[in-house]
Structure formats: structure tokens, C-alpha cells
Amino acid sequence: MSEHERIDVRVFWGKAGKSKQGEETVPHPLICHTIDTAAVAELLYDRLLSSTCRSEFAAAFEPLGATPAAWVGLFCGLHDLGKLSPAFQALRADVVVNALPPAAAAQTRRLSRVRSSGRRTDTFHGILTAYHIRRLLTDWGTSSTTAHTLSQALGGHHGWFFSPQVVLNAELAVNDHGGHIWARWVEQLVCRTAQLLGLPDPRTAPWAKATLGSGAAVGLAGLTTVSDWIASGSINKATHAGSDIDLAEYVGVARSRAHEQVVERLGWSQWQPAGDLNFMSLFDQAPRPLQGAVQRLVAAVSRPGVLVIEAPTGEGKTKAALQATISLICQLRLAGFFIAMPTRATSNQMFDEVDRLLTGLDHGLSVKLLHGAAADYLTDRRSPTVLADVVQPEHIGTDAADGAQDETVREWFTQLRSLLAPFAVGTVDRVLKGGIRSAWAPVPLVGLSNRVLVLDEVHGYQVYMSTILDRLLWWLGWLGVPVILLSATLPRIRREELLRHWYAGSRQAHPHAVELPVPALGYPHAIWCDGRGVPKAVQTTASDINTARRISLHRLADDELASWALKQARAGYGVAIIHNLVRRVDQTVALLDEAVAALPMEQRPTIVSLTGGLPAGRRAAVEKELRTLFGRHGQRAPHAGYIVVATQVLEQSLDLDFDAVASDLAPIDSLIQRAGRLHRFRPIDPHTPPTLVLTGVTETAAGPGWPAHTIRIYQDAILLRTWALLRGRKALRMPDEVPALVDAVYSDPDTIHYPPEWGARWRTASDKLDRARRAERKTATALYLPAPTRDDALFELTRHPRNSSQTRKPDGRGRETSP
């Protein structure tokens, strides 16, 4: 660079704030923000990125000299390189023009005058960043593919990636990027920053050896965005460095500030469990057979994989998963976990259990709760985690003179950032958001990448949700994220799909192109599969409480339900009635209230309703009372009995133990879950088994009938298959019959025998089921992430974005079905 081309790069501002009359602006130089972000990225490198991403970075950057973390930090810091342009500097021309050579000052003033007219025709700085990164790397000998990938990852830090044509257009926008002289200043800033960070001169590095895969590209994109947010959150007007700052000293300041933000304020401390992590040590109780088998299976793990645990309700899958999670964190040196539950209520319960576990391991650890009503729950229990995080975004958003805040960034900081926290519990919807194309799509992927992801009740996901989950599992396998899947009733076909999608990702292949031999399994069992593709399975007996559980089956007409429930209550029983529709709950409660009103006060059972539509306060009170009476070690029903009438929330959300259960007909897996609420924590006397009553079915010559609303919730074909299996039965033998019943309905319907007169309806319902499944898959396919195998996967992550809250199938009226 000739002498007349050199400039003090501190004159270019990165953050300046809004101009105020009579107040001198002290800017935060662009190179200082570059150093700020690089310092944060270096700290987050081991905390946020998976070992798979780090391995890709090592392969790409180790040939250049210095550590991969330092190179990644530099690139993250260069995300705002496009701000070194007349287009951006003109936003506050008053801050910079006096320090520029005459020609450059004239360029900046001219754009400033155009800007003052209110017209915005210039190129935003993210696009200019992509242009400069691609230009520099190409000049230095990088392959066109790697140059394009790196330019995309950095240029898209405001949530959107650009097509090659957009970057080509930026190259032609000479007035915006400034041409030759500004390009030389850009290179000067890059080289000066590299020097300050202790890196070799990038102009002389062997860039032809650097290649970057899609996993590392997504890792870099997500890390860049998060590092920018945190670095920006640590700077305000009072801490702007000014254009006379000593840059060598400032590197130390930035690294100290990054440590304060990342470690002290956000809690990303790289905690590693120590000591004895076996089941007995963690929970102070001997493991059940399944829990012990899972512990031994995971103890041999040395690389990321996917673990499926299938066992009856009440067998202790959750604790088995928690012990496995802590072991995986230790063995694979991960940063933490995210545990995804089907509903808010189950998330709250899991949060309490995990909070106790972490506190026992280290009093300095805290877990985040992530769902729409989390703040209310934490406030009610006076949890210290309800306190607002102290890191807030500052001046992150569009190219605006006053640093206007992008509202999506604020949403991430106020609602979604717990997805990035080391330890978090939340609803599965929060995870599935990461499987949908949207702005900042790499952020949730990176947020999960160095943690264990636990997904509970995976059998309960709709085809729509399962389609998104499969695509997400493909990406998580690609990124090397360990996943634990829990289920009581998982069909064989679904188990194989889940395993194959993760495995295909780990092999960087398409799910249809891989073969994964999954052995026939007994029940309960656990199966582990990593990138080597040889599943390891363990099969055990159920614990004593879940062995030889005989559940009596009875059928009742709707008009007999109230009298049956009252009879059970008179015996002092806790009774649960589970309906498929809120309207049915209201009707049954009205009938019971009318009947109870005629009884003497001392003989009146307690009657409550529980639905997803209850006000939050009322629902919380009901759930608390139910746990007190019918939870583990519960007080049991009062003398006059207790009847709760509920929707599916009782099936999905609460671990409770009733004496008798009545249920509308539902799919076999749902009925098994509901039957699991009978003597959940108590052994069953085989001579006097508890009763599951099925209601809402009428037999006709042409086949069974059920209320019209039922097939708006469940597919007629699934109900027909379920009823064909159960109509002649007097009992269920659990857990022995669970796999066969579930596989018959979902995997092998041709094995089910049904009366010949059902034939026409059976075929019609099966065709309708196939069409509905195809429609749900098509709807999910329209919004889920692109395949990681695509060459342009990074660009496609944010192309044609969808509403990331669409994690559940719409109900046909433009609304999503609630958990």
C-alpha cells in the first residue's frame, strides 16, 4: 500500500449513536467493535460450537498457522467490514469526514446529502461485508467455494443470506463501497486486526488449503451473530473507545469485557461434571433395570450419537435420560443440555427436577425455563432465575444513523436466548423452531450444537411435527449433536426413521441413501447409534411396579358415565375422566354437578375440570392440587372421593396415579398413556386390577360409531384399527402387549382382523389417512430447513422464510393446535 493510501483505521466509526445538538460524538471505532466481537467469539468457540464444527475449523484453518479459534474469532469480528464504506460512514458523516482524504470525504458527503432526502438506494453493510470478504479471499488464493461460503456466513449476520447475484450487484455499486482506495483501507483494517489478535499476516497465508463444509459454515454464521449481539450488548455511549484509543491496550480491555459478559453475566463457564456420576450418586436411589442398563450403555460412549429409550409409563425414563445426559457432558466435554417436553406443565415439572439435580452437582449452576408462561411460573416459585438477564442488545439492526434496534433481535434477547443457555428446559416447540427456515436460522442450530438434546414423548408428535423433527435430526447429526429420545409407545417404523435421520446426518448423506440395520427389540429397551452405524441395544425386564400390570377393560355408554364415576368415588377412589374435546368435559362436569347436588354434603366427591383453556392461575392451582393428592407419595383422594374431568392435558402433562380411569376412544398409544395413570406409583393386585373404561363408542352393523368431533381430532383409520384390537378384549397386559399393539396400529395394520362389514369404511378411512399424512408432510416440507447436503444450504436456510412459530399442525382455521 502506497503512503498516500494509508490511513489510521481508527477514524472509521462502527457505533456512534444519534447526533445531539451541542454534544460532541465520541465514536466507537469499527476496528474496536471488530476486536470486541472477536474476543467474544474466541471465548464462545469451545462453549458454543460442537466438536464436529471445531474439527471442520481445525481442518480448514490449522494449515494457515495459529489456532483455529483465533481465525474463527477474526472472521466473526469482520462481520461489519462493510461499514468501512462511504455508504455506511455517510450515516454520520460529521464523525468521519474531517479525517478522510479530500476525495473520500467528498464521496461520503455526497451520499450523506442523498441520505438526508429520505431515499435509501445504497447497499447495506452486510452485503458489502460479503463483497469484501469474497474479494479479499479470492485475491489471497482461496477457492471460489470457500470464499463464497465465508462471505455468506459473515455477510448474513443480520439474519439473511444473499444470493451470488446480490453480491455481484454490490461489486458494481462503486459509489457505495468506494472503489479502489476504500478497498485498500478494508484490507488494512483486516491485516491490522489480525496482527492485534496475534495471527499471521492473512495476505501471505496458504489460503488454497482452506476448505469449509456446511457444518462449519452454519457454525460460523451462528457464532458470528451471537458474538455480535453479546459484544454490542457490552458497549454503550459511555464505553465508546474514541478514535484515539491505543489499540494494543484495547485488545486486553475487550478480552476482559468479553469474559465478564460470557462467563460472569451469562454463565457460560465451561462447567464439567466431576466425581461419581452414576445413578445412585445423582439420585440417591438404586437404579431400576432399565436405568442401570442405560447407564452401562452410555458409559462406553466416546463420540456423539442418538439414544432411544423406550419403556412403560412410570419406569423412570426421565431419570435414566438425565443420568445419561450428565455422563455425555462429561465424556464428550459438552457445554450443557436442552430438555424439550411436550407441554408447559411437563416443562415446569422437569424444570423443578433438573434444578434440584444441578444444584446438587454445583450450587453455582442455574437452569433456564423456556416457554410462554415461564416468567409466571418462576415468579410463583420465587426462583432466582426469574431475574432479568443483564446483557441487553445495543444498536444492533438495520443501517440507521441512530442505531435503531431490530425487533427480532430484541425478541431473541428477551424470549428466546435461553435456547443458547448452557442448561435449559422448555417445550418442544422451542426446539422445532430451529427446524424451520427463518431469519437467523443458524442461531438455534449453533445454540444446540454443543449440548445434549433430550426430547420426551416423541411418539406423541403429529406427522407435521415429526416431519420437521426428522429434518432437524438430520442437521443435528451433521453437526454432531448428541440426542436422547424418550417414548413409552414408539412404533417400529417411527423408531427406525428417527435413528436413520440422525445417522444420515452424521455420515453427511441422505437418509434414503443409508442403511441402518435396527435389530428386533424387546420391551423395555434402549438403543444407541453413532456415526459408525452399528446400533447397540440393551433389553431389560420392567421394574416390579411395571411387571404383569393387568388393566381391566370395560365399555360404557355416554349416559352411564356419570353414575359410574360417582360409584367409584363412593369407594373413596381418585377417578380421572379424559375426554377428547373441551365441550365434552363441560358436559360431563355439568352432569356430575347435577347428580352431586342431590347428595348429602359429607357424601359429595370433589369435582374439578382441567383443560388447556383454563386461565393460567386456575390451571396451576388445579395441577398443584392433583400432584398433592395423586402425585408420587400423594395423600390420595378424600373420603368422599375425587373426580377430575380433563382433556388430553391429563394424558400429556402430569405424572399422576388414579384408582380408576374413563376415556373417550383415542388412538392406541394415547390409551396406553391414559392407562398408565392407573396405579402409576403403586403395584397392581392381579386379583383386583384397576379399570380403564372406554366410552364414546356405539356399535352398528356397518361398524363402530363415535362422536363427529372425534375424527376432527384423530384419524378415523387409527380409531378403527384401535377399536378392532380392543373391542373383544377384557384386559390389557402391560407392558408385554404394548409394542405389539402400537406396531399393529401404526406399522403393520394388515395384521389387524376386523369384521367383513367394516371393509368399505376401513379402505376409505385408510385412504383418507394416507392423504392426510401426505398433506401434513407437504405442509411441513414447505417450511422446514433445506437439506444439509445442498451446496447452497447456508443460503437456503433463510430463503423464503416461514413463521418459525408454526411448530404444530394448523387446525384448518389458520390456527395452530395447542399442546
Sequence and secondary structure as in RCSB ss.txt:
>XXXX:A:sequence
MSEHERIDVRVFWGKAGKSKQGEETVPHPLICHTIDTAAVAELLYDRLLSSTCRSEFAAAFEPLGATPAAWVGLF
CGLHDLGKLSPAFQALRADVVVNALPPAAAAQTRRLSRVRSSGRRTDTFHGILTAYHIRRLLTDWGTSSTTAHTL
SQALGGHHGWFFSPQVVLNAELAVNDHGGHIWARWVEQLVCRTAQLLGLPDPRTAPWAKATLGSGAAVGLAGLTT
VSDWIASGSINKATHAGSDIDLAEYVGVARSRAHEQVVERLGWSQWQPAGDLNFMSLFDQAPRPLQGAVQRLVAA
VSRPGVLVIEAPTGEGKTKAALQATISLICQLRLAGFFIAMPTRATSNQMFDEVDRLLTGLDHGLSVKLLHGAAA
DYLTDRRSPTVLADVVQPEHIGTDAADGAQDETVREWFTQLRSLLAPFAVGTVDRVLKGGIRSAWAPVPLVGLSN
RVLVLDEVHGYQVYMSTILDRLLWWLGWLGVPVILLSATLPRIRREELLRHWYAGSRQAHPHAVELPVPALGYPH
AIWCDGRGVPKAVQTTASDINTARRISLHRLADDELASWALKQARAGYGVAIIHNLVRRVDQTVALLDEAVAALP
MEQRPTIVSLTGGLPAGRRAAVEKELRTLFGRHGQRAPHAGYIVVATQVLEQSLDLDFDAVASDLAPIDSLIQRA
GRLHRFRPIDPHTPPTLVLTGVTETAAGPGWPAHTIRIYQDAILLRTWALLRGRKALRMPDEVPALVDAVYSDPD
TIHYPPEWGARWRTASDKLDRARRAERKTATALYLPAPTRDDALFELTRHPRNSSQTRKPDGRGRETSP
>XXXX:A:secstr
  GGG   GGGSEEE     TT     EEHHHHHHHHHHHHHHHHHHHS HHHHHHHHHHHGGGSS HHHHHHHH
HHGGGGGGSSHHHHGGGHHHHGGGS HHHHHHHHHHHHHHHTT   S  HHHHHHHHHHHHHHHTT  HHHHHHH
HHHHHTTTS    HHHHHHHHH HHHH  HHHHHHHHHHHHHHHHHTT   GGGS GGG    HHHHHHHHHHHH
HHHHHHHHT  GGG   TT  HHHHHHHHHHHHHIIIIIIS        S  SHHHHHSS   HHHHHHHHHHHT
  S EEEEEE  TTS HHHHHHHHHHHHHHHHT  EEEEEESSHHHHHHHHHHHHHHHHHH TT   EEESTTHH
HHHHHTT GGGS  S    S SSS TT    HHHHHIIIIIGGGGSSEEEEEHHHHHGGGB  TTTHHHHHHHHT
EEEEE  GGG  HHHHHHHHHHHHHHHHHT  EEEEESS  HHHHHHHHHHHHHHHTTS GGG         SSE
EEEEETT   EEEE    GGGSSEEEEEEEE GGGHHHHHHHHHHTT EEEEE SSHHHHHHHHHHHHHHHHTS 
GGG  EEEEE TTS HHHHHHHHHHHHHHHSTT     TT EEEEE THHHHS    BSEEEEE   HHHHHHHH
TTBSSSS   TTS  EEEEES EEETTEEE  TTHHHHS HHHHHHHHHHHTT SEEEETTTHHHHHHHHHT GG
G    GGGHHHHHHHHHHHHHHHHHHHHHHHTTB   TTSTTHHHHTSSS   TT  S B SSS B   
